[in-house]
Amino acid sequence: MIVYHTSDIEIIKPDIRFSREGLDFGKGFYVTKLREQAEKYGDRFKLRGKDAILNIYDLDDLPENVITKQFCDYNEEWLDFVMDNRAGKLPSITYSVVEGGVADDKIFRTIDLYFSGDITKEEALGRLRFEKPNNQICLLDQKVIDNHLKFINSIRL
């Protein structure tokens, strides 16, 4: 499957050691199946006067022994998982790959209100229920990246 990652540099060999802590699905290398989403993300780099580079990869079908988690919508399980990761809590299960919706700016406002205690979990879930998830895939295991993610090319946006 073709996946995309936007950065200010070309990334031929992703290395999760350079990833940030406190992201939606943990410290890993994030890609998306949605090219339009990846291209739109490039606007963030351009607004800061940086290059926006769309890196294109082929992600192989993963073997059954790779532990994966897929969130199909913004539900309580997704919300708890994202909140725990952003708070630096380790998940009870160590996944190699997690796929689900992005906590973009609009979604993050709801999460931030919940995290700060300004709205309840029920209110947050009520707001999220109407949002259609976009897509992010977080590769949390360097072996998965090394063995199953192949760089194709990059394009300056």
N, C-alpha and C positions, 0 to 999 in steps of 0.2 A: 504494500500500500504506500502511496506517495504521501509524505508529510512535510510540513514546513516549520521553519524556525526563523524568526526575524531578529537581527542583532545589528550592531554597528560595525561588525566585522564578519568576514567569512569564517565559518567554523567547519573545518573538514573532519576533525576528530574531536567530537564533544567529550568533555571531561567533567563529571559532576562535582569534582573538587572545587570548581570555580562557580558553582551555583550558590545562590543566596539561601539563607535560612528563613523560616517563617512564611513560606509560600503556601498556596492552597493545598497542594498534595504532598508537600515536603520538599526536601533538598534534592533536586534532580534536574534532568534536562527536559525541557518542555517543548513539545511540538504540537501541531494541529493538522487535522485532515482538511481544514478549510483554508484554501489559499487566500480568499478574500479577507478572512479574519487576520491572517498573517500579514498581508499587505497593509491593512488598516493599522495594525500595530506599529508598522514602520513609521507612521506619522509621528509617534512619540519621539523617535530619534531625530527626525527632521526638524521638529519644533525646538529641539535643543541644539540645532546646528550641526548635527552629526550625520554621517552616512547611514542609510537604511539598507541593509543587505538581507535579501530573502534567500535563506539556505534551503535547499531542496534535498530530501533524502528518500530512500526506499526503506521502509520498515518491513522486514520479513514477517511472515506468520510465525508466531511464537510457539515453542514447544509446550506441551501440557505441563511440564514441571516448572514453568515460569509462573509465579504467583501473581495474579492480576486482580484488579478490582475495577468494575465499571459502574458508574453512577449514570442512570438514564435520565434523571430529572433532578431538580432542586428540591430535595426532600429532607426529612429530619436527619437521616443517616449522612447525607452529603454535608449538611450544615454542621453537624457535630464533628465530622472528619476535618472539614476546612478550619473550623474554630480551634480544634486541638492542634492542628499543624501550625496555624498562625500563632498560637500560644506557646509553641515549642514542646508540646507533649508528644511523646512517642506513641505511635499506634500499637494496639495489642497484637496486630498481625503485621509482619514485615512484608510489604508488597514489593514486587519488582517493577510493576507497571500499574499506574492508576489512570483511568480515563473518565472524564465527565465535564460538566459545565465549568466555565471560567467565572470567577468572581470579578467581573469587569467593574467599571466605575459605578454603574447603576446598581448592580448586585452588591458591591462592596459597601455602599451607603447603608443598605439594610443590615448587612453583617456588622458593620461598625456600630450601628444603633443597638443591635442585640448584644454585641460584645461589651459595650459600655453600660449596659443595663437600662437603656432608655426605652427599649421595647422588649416584650417577652418573646420567648421562642415561638409561641403560637402566632404572635403578630408577625414575626419575621417570616415564618413559614407561609402565612397568609399572603404576604407580599410576594414571596418567591414563587408561589403557585402559578402566578400569571405570566411568569417569565419563561421564554423558550431557551433552553440551554444551548450555548454554542459549544465549542469543542476544544479540549486540551487533553493531551496525553503526556503524562509525566513518567519518564524513564528514570527509575530510582536506583537501578542496579547497573554499575559500570560494565559488567559482563554482558548484559543484554544490549547495551549500546555498542560495545565492541564487536559482538557476534551477530547482531541482527539489524543494525542501523547503518546503511551504506550511503555515503555522501554522493550525490549526483552532480550538482553544480550550484552556483549562486548567481543571483541577479541583483544589481543595484536598482533600488526602487526610486 
